[in-house]
Amino acid sequence: MKIIILGAGQVGTTLALNLEGEDNDITLIDTDAKRLRDIQDHLDLRTIAGHGAHPNVLYQAGIEDADMLVAVTNSDEVNMIACQIAHTLFQTPTKIARIRSQNYHSHPSLFEDSHVPVDVVISPEQLVTDYVTRLIENPGAFQVLDFANGAVRLVAVRAYYGGPLVGNALSELRHHLPNVDTRVAAIFRRGKPIVPTGHTIIEADDEVFFLAGKKHIRLVMSELQRLEKNYQRVMIAGGGNIGEGLAANLERTMQVKIIERNPERVQELADKLHDTLVLQGDVSDEDLLNDENISDFDLFVAVTNDDEANIMSALLAKRLGVRKTMVLINRPAYVDLIQGHEIDIAISPQQVTIGSLLKHIRRGLVSNVYSLRRGAAEAIEAVAKGNEQSSLVVGRTISDIALPPGTTIGAVVRNNQVLIAHDNVVIRENDHVILFMVDKAYIHDVERLFQVNVTYF
């Protein structure tokens, strides 16, 4: 696939990194020539220095026969104009734009071919807000991902001493929870993947990824660690779009406070939010945190635009007695360095956003993609189409499907019914199949499984 990426920021670079080595022809456009040279030192792709919304720059990038334009600059307007030009002058088949402003999102009819022709609108702030909300709803998990419109979830937890399943084989899970259908999709032990079987022994400190229906998540988690109490009191550092969205999601069921530096934004938030206390101040002000009784709070969530402010305020809040901390980190290299010590969960917005882009790039009938472990692994929701003659999966039991190495089927969603993937489950047309890949090198093999032979049509 020939893909032009407009914007060499964190999202554009992370997307290029994820697509490298997948037989894609990638061109990256940015106005910062030095940044492009640095990227070219590490990635095998073409770069062009220039303004991505200018027709001559797009033409130089090969837009006339490109399959897709992905516009992810920091400017909503540049992204929209680039899509408009790609559509009007070059008839580019697929145009994806990152749009941050809620003013644009509140008018979805704007993004039509007769107005601003954007095929897919990506809102990073909304994606991150939804992601963090799911984490807050599931204390103890460090990833919670939705499939089939929330019918089934993939949850990542760390196994600790005290969990009933720790030190036992996975087959014991069925005996411990006879009325709960769940599937462990993958285990990472000391950073290396293990494809689980019934004989696999769970060890303390394993990262365990399991699939289950939403109502069974906490029961399965209780097998791997002592269950944490639900969060009741949450303090949010940063009153931007993410902070506002989180407060709006949580304020109906939790006690929420926001700290925001800008007095005008404080007034804005106070007018918009109904049950959230909005405070003006510095998120790293020790006196302010003490005055607001930070030690009585269950969770401190730092979501400002400044990585250092997020890290330092969370460290301070932890020292002052808050139960858990969660921070937004824009530099991916920081995430692994800080997570799991004083900072309990570090969130990379690029990794959260990248899946929503990949699902439009993956071949085959893919309706959901989540990039995991800095892009090394993926969780995919693919739709089965065809019949036994035209498809490699339809009409076959899971045990008969030739899955690539390191790939497991975790669940099948059929007419909103969740079927955990046991060997005797037969895949039918229109089933949503949830797969977990510990090695993304085999992505094309997975894509081919869900591509329909031409005879089907």
Sequence and secondary structure as in RCSB ss.txt:
>XXXX:A:sequence
MKIIILGAGQVGTTLALNLEGEDNDITLIDTDAKRLRDIQDHLDLRTIAGHGAHPNVLYQAGIEDADMLVAVTNS
DEVNMIACQIAHTLFQTPTKIARIRSQNYHSHPSLFEDSHVPVDVVISPEQLVTDYVTRLIENPGAFQVLDFANG
AVRLVAVRAYYGGPLVGNALSELRHHLPNVDTRVAAIFRRGKPIVPTGHTIIEADDEVFFLAGKKHIRLVMSELQ
RLEKNYQRVMIAGGGNIGEGLAANLERTMQVKIIERNPERVQELADKLHDTLVLQGDVSDEDLLNDENISDFDLF
VAVTNDDEANIMSALLAKRLGVRKTMVLINRPAYVDLIQGHEIDIAISPQQVTIGSLLKHIRRGLVSNVYSLRRG
AAEAIEAVAKGNEQSSLVVGRTISDIALPPGTTIGAVVRNNQVLIAHDNVVIRENDHVILFMVDKAYIHDVERLF
QVNVTYF
>XXXX:A:secstr
 EEEEE  SHHHHHHHHHHTTSS EEEEEES HHHHHHHHHHS SEEEES TTSHHHHHHTTGGG SEEEE  S 
HHHHHHHHHHHHHHH  SEEEEE   HHHHT GGGSSTTSS  SEEE HHHHHHHHHHHHHHSTTEEEEEEEGGG
TEEEEEEE  TT TTTTSBTTHHHHHSTT  EEEEEEEETTEEE   TT B  TT EEEEEEEGGGHHHHHTTTS
       EEEEE  SHHHHHHHHHHTTTSEEEEEES HHHHHHHHHH SSEEEEES TT HHHHHHTTGGG SEE
EE SS HHHHHHHHHHHHHTT SEEEEE SSHHHHHHHBTTTBSEEE HHHHHHHHHHTTTSSSSEEEEEEETTT
TEEEEEEE  S TTT SSTT BGGGS   TTEEEEEEEETTEEEE  TT B  TT EEEEEES GGGHHHHHHHT
   GGG 
